[in-house]
Amino acid sequence: MKNSIKYLLLLILCGCDETFPYETGRFPDDKPINLVDLNSEYDDMNSNFVPSTADLTLTVIYSTNSISKGQQFDLDYSRVFFQWDKEKGNLDFYSDRVFDGSQVIRNLLFRINTNRNEKAPYTFVDENKGALLFSRDNSEGFFSICFDPENNSIPGVDEGDASFRLLGEDSNEMYPSFYGANFLKGANDNSQGKPEKMLFSSDRDGKFDIYELGLPTEGSIIAYLQGSREKGTQKIGINSTSNDHMPFVYGDLLVFSSDRPGGFGGYDLYYSQKTANGWAEPVNFGPKINSEFDEFRPVVSDSWEFSNQLMIFSSNRPGGLGGFDLYFVGIPKF
């Protein structure tokens, strides 16, 4: 009997220190993977992620014209779950539209979607309240950056005017993204930090360039962007003579899409790292990620359980379900 008890205690103690052959996960980095459950025969693109409290779980808000059967783009959502098998070293993923909080997202998108085109969603926390930025076109076809007009009454925000212009009325302004030394996109409300600057893209000068403006250290960011005060908007140094578009910043990493010379197809994905002197010379992600077709709107997320980062983007490469599809791939932790 005593020997049996000792044996059981030994099993319990050994179980506490159990190790697996593949403790650290890895997102596939040799070939992008189609997010099949989110895609359709139409165009599915322009994603944004909202991490949940559960590890490896992202609520993805994206733009699609599948709801209207190809007529106009609306914002839609799905939660994507990633599971790493520590015994076999395999990554599995699946998606679901019904989860805790999904009704809140459905109500939000129901308010936002119109018979115009809604694209480029971007979530963040403004004055401790969740906010969603996106871009919508007008009757002349020009996109402006907009926000949810019922976003919990952020102090100083004029909810009767749910959009703002930064460069004038006769160009597109899209794809806002924040960054700063103490800001991390996707962190929870308490650790997100305060952004210092905002990037966005505009074709004011005839092609798309990436622009930057400083943000206030106090008060609502949306209220500041709405205001009439001069913003000091300027182009960043990595723009080319071609289109540089769809910027997204995660920490000190800027990813974007460009049709500059030297790529592998139409629009390719590039990255640039923040330095003391600004943004470093952009680097092409290479032929494992880019194709001879178009790659759009990259976004990046991270998990301490994985040895590399997750990047989601859209592409119209062959082999998808139709039009632009959403894909994911692993990239280095820069």
LUMKE-375767 format. One record per residue (C-alpha): x, y, z; residue in three letters. Coordinates in pm, whole numbers, padded with zeros to 5 digits, always signed. Layout:
XYZala...
END
This chain:
+00000+00000+00000met+00280+00241+00093lys+00459+00158-00232asn+00141+00235-00428ser+00106+00575-00261ile+00471+00655-00332lys+00420+00558-00696tyr+00114+00782-00728leu+00297+01076-00569leu+00586+01024-00811leu+00346+01032-01107leu+00186+01354-00979ile+00522+01524-00925leu+00644+01420-01269cys+00322+01546-01424gly+00381+01891-01277cys+00704+01921-01475asp+00573+01763-01795glu+00740+01891-02108thr+00648+01854-02474phe+00868+01819-02781pro+00716+02134-02937tyr+00662+02373-02647glu+00688+02688-02857thr+00445+02741-03141gly+00529+02863-03488arg+00306+03017-03752phe+00376+02866-04098pro+00627+03090-04274asp+00695+02899-04595asp+00358+02970-04759lys+00056+03189-04673pro-00252+02997-04553ile-00601+03083-04676asn-00845+03180-04397leu-01109+02975-04574val-01397+03029-04332asp-01377+03407-04372leu-01349+03413-04751asn-01608+03395-05028ser-01636+03404-05406glu-01628+03784-05377tyr-01363+04018-05228asp-01263+03977-04862asp-00992+04216-04746met-00880+04508-04523asn-00868+04321-04192ser-00826+04449-03837asn-00780+04231-03529phe-00910+04260-03175val-00734+04018-02936pro-00947+03851-02670ser-00841+03755-02319thr-00788+03402-02448ala-00447+03325-02599asp-00426+03289-02979leu-00779+03417-03034thr-00848+03714-03261leu-01171+03887-03350thr-01114+03986-03711val-01314+04276-03855ile-01273+04303-04230tyr-01425+04452-04544ser-01618+04238-04791thr-01857+04279-05081asn-01999+03930-05030ser-02292+04059-04820ile-02412+04271-05114ser-02321+04005-05372lys-02051+04225-05518gly-02235+04559-05507gln-02054+04747-05228gln-01812+04682-04944phe-01940+04638-04589asp-01764+04556-04264leu-01805+04201-04134asp-01644+03999-03855tyr-01543+03653-03736ser-01345+03519-03443arg-01042+03310-03539val-00899+03054-03298phe-00541+02925-03336phe-00441+02601-03159gln-00084+02477-03135trp-00030+02103-03077asp+00271+02081-02847lys+00305+01707-02899glu+00294+01699-03280lys+00409+02050-03364gly+00103+02127-03575asn-00102+02446-03597leu-00478+02425-03636asp-00726+02709-03674phe-01100+02754-03699tyr-01349+03039-03685ser-01686+03117-03530asp-01930+03407-03552arg-02110+03333-03224val-01916+03399-02903phe-01930+03618-02593asp-01958+03975-02716gly-02045+03889-03075ser-02385+04060-03049gln-02211+04386-02956val-02000+04363-03273ile-02303+04280-03487arg-02487+04583-03350asn-02182+04803-03412leu-02144+04695-03774leu-02519+04723-03833phe-02494+05091-03736arg-02190+05148-03956ile-02273+04969-04281asn-02457+05174-04545thr-02518+05160-04918asn-02176+05325-04961arg-01840+05143-04935asn-01695+05083-04588glu-01330+04973-04576lys-01011+04983-04368ala-01135+04913-04010pro-00905+04998-03719tyr-00988+04952-03350thr-00823+05124-03055phe-00903+05268-02712val-00979+05640-02683asp-01023+05787-02334glu-01070+05434-02193asn-01352+05360-02438lys-01342+05136-02741gly-01346+05309-03079ala-01360+05190-03439leu-01217+05395-03724leu-01289+05305-04087phe-01311+05468-04430ser-01629+05541-04628arg-01667+05694-04974asp-01903+05977-05069asn-02117+06034-05378ser-01807+06151-05566glu-01617+05833-05478gly-01369+05989-05234phe-01299+05806-04907phe-01283+05984-04571ser-01180+05843-04233ile-01490+05789-04018cys-01570+05658-03671phe-01863+05490-03503asp-02103+05775-03415pro-02232+05594-03107glu-01904+05497-02945asn-02003+05540-02581asn-01994+05922-02577ser-01620+05987-02573ile-01564+06328-02409pro-01521+06607-02663gly-01636+06404-02963val-01908+06549-03186asp-02117+06242-03263glu-02321+06436-03517gly-02017+06456-03746asp-01879+06104-03769ala-01592+06175-04010ser-01297+06408-04052phe-01073+06535-04332arg-00701+06601-04297leu-00581+06709-04642leu-00881+06851-04827gly-01198+06732-04994glu-01086+06607-05337asp-00878+06300-05250ser-00897+05970-05065asn-00792+05946-04699glu-00779+05590-04566met-00612+05331-04343tyr-00540+05511-04014pro-00288+05344-03784ser-00135+05470-03458phe+00208+05427-03306tyr+00426+05556-03025gly+00702+05457-02784ala+00448+05351-02521asn+00169+05236-02753phe+00099+04880-02870leu-00191+04807-03103lys-00408+04527-02971gly-00304+04545-02607ala-00586+04552-02355asn-00741+04875-02229asp-00499+04909-01938asn-00175+04839-02128ser-00241+04976-02476gln-00074+05308-02393gly-00117+05646-02559lys-00019+05680-02927pro+00205+05967-03032glu+00141+05974-03406lys-00103+05855-03671met-00022+05723-04018leu-00271+05710-04304phe-00260+05699-04683ser-00391+05950-04934ser-00372+06009-05308asp-00388+06387-05277arg-00090+06426-05514asp-00218+06180-05773gly-00085+05858-05620lys-00106+05704-05275phe+00153+05813-05020asp+00178+05747-04647ile+00125+06055-04431tyr+00194+06121-04063glu+00064+06363-03803leu+00133+06415-03434gly-00130+06342-03169leu-00202+06520-02839pro-00075+06372-02515thr-00400+06453-02332glu-00767+06425-02420gly-00957+06238-02690ser-00772+06153-03010ile-01094+06147-03213ile-01194+06489-03079ala-00854+06623-03185tyr-00882+06473-03535leu-01230+06625-03566gln-01112+06971-03464gly-01019+07255-03696ser-00673+07308-03548arg-00381+07274-03794glu-00251+06916-03775lys+00094+06949-03933gly+00039+06652-04164thr+00339+06547-04375gln+00462+06258-04588lys+00700+06010-04426ile+01044+05950-04575gly+00995+05599-04713ile+00746+05695-04984asn+00845+05621-05343ser+00743+05754-05684thr+00486+05472-05696ser+00184+05399-05474asn+00261+05338-05105asp-00059+05243-04934his-00240+05075-04642met+00007+05132-04354pro-00017+04938-04027phe+00215+04972-03728val+00276+04710-03460tyr+00528+04829-03202gly+00830+04949-03402asp+00730+04761-03717leu+00555+04932-04009leu+00403+04709-04278val+00239+04840-04594phe+00155+04764-04958ser+00331+04920-05257ser+00359+04879-05633asp+00709+05031-05640arg+00964+04883-05884pro+01153+04572-05778gly+00854+04377-05651gly+00723+04038-05757phe+00390+04148-05903gly+00139+04431-05874gly+00122+04543-05511tyr+00373+04373-05278asp+00402+04377-04899leu+00694+04564-04742tyr+00817+04634-04390tyr+01018+04911-04226ser+01156+04933-03873gln+01148+05243-03655lys+01485+05397-03579thr+01601+05705-03392ala+01606+05887-03727asn+01264+05777-03853gly+01163+05476-04059trp+01435+05257-04211ala+01456+05174-04581glu+01162+04942-04666pro+01230+04573-04726val+01021+04347-04950asn+00879+04044-04766phe+01000+03828-05054gly+00852+03564-05288pro+00732+03332-05011lys+00471+03593-04915ile+00434+03810-05224asn+00305+03683-05558ser+00284+03808-05917glu-00061+03940-05827phe-00165+04193-05557asp-00113+04175-05181glu-00310+04431-04977phe-00351+04563-04620arg-00115+04367-04394pro-00178+04362-04016val+00046+04206-03750val-00018+04041-03413ser+00197+03859-03162asp+00185+03590-02892ser+00449+03501-02635trp+00369+03133-02699glu+00499+03159-03057phe+00852+03207-03188ser+00734+03430-03473asn+00462+03686-03538gln+00132+03649-03722leu+00057+03859-04030met-00285+03866-04197ile-00327+04020-04542phe-00540+03989-04855ser-00443+03875-05204ser-00607+03802-05539asn-00358+03527-05621arg-00486+03207-05788pro-00609+02926-05567gly-00842+03132-05350gly-01218+03123-05328leu-01257+03423-05558gly-01147+03786-05588gly-00937+03892-05289phe-00904+03641-05004asp-00764+03680-04653leu-00445+03486-04575tyr-00216+03446-04276phe+00156+03375-04254val+00435+03379-03997gly+00698+03656-04004ile+01004+03709-03780pro+00981+03890-03448lys+01166+04205-03548phe
END
